[in-house]
Amino acid sequence: MREIPFNNLNTEDLNVFFINTIGSLPYETLCVALLDKEHNVKAIIELESGSGNNVTNDLSDVFRCAVSYSCKRIVLCHNHPDGRVAPSDFDIIATKRAIKLLENNGIYLIEHIIVTDSEYSLLIKDYLTTL
């Protein structure tokens, strides 16, 4: 885990920030943005890097980060090195699981952004609300 530096971000800025930060990496990377009550970013943490097109996380790191920064709202983001911005079946299942587990602990997953080197998708807004 490592903290990623940033300057004055809110949730609307995160899409472009993550495209520029992890979008062109050749391996999948998972990050969490920790938000205050007004949805301003308090910290961004790179949680995990995988090999190729796969990264796994058991959510304990996400929970630990949220608690250590006293954040009740978070945004997850990961990149797709293959250039496809659509979520995989695993992405959708993992996000649904994260929403339930985090909400049971009073933490709210506002969005899960998937980025490539030039595009992004909003998994919760674009995919989960239509299921």
Stockholm file with secondary structure:
# STOCKHOLM 1.0

chainA/1-131         MREIPFNNLNTEDLNVFFINTIGSLPYETLCVALLDKEHNVKAIIELESGSGNNVTNDLSDVFRCAVSYSCKRIVLCHNHPDGRVAPSDFDIIATKRAIKLLENNGIYLIEHIIVTDSEYSLLIKDYLTTL
#=GR chainA/1-131 SS CEECCCSSCBGGGHHHHHHHHHTTCSSCEEEEEEECTTSBEEEEEEEEECBTTBCCCCSHHHHHHHHHTTCSEEEEEEECTTSCCSCCHHHHHHHHHHHHHHHTTTCEEEEEEEECSSCEEEIIIIIITTC
#=GC SS_cons         CEECCCSSCBGGGHHHHHHHHHTTCSSCEEEEEEECTTSBEEEEEEEEECBTTBCCCCSHHHHHHHHHTTCSEEEEEEECTTSCCSCCHHHHHHHHHHHHHHHTTTCEEEEEEEECSSCEEEIIIIIITTC
//
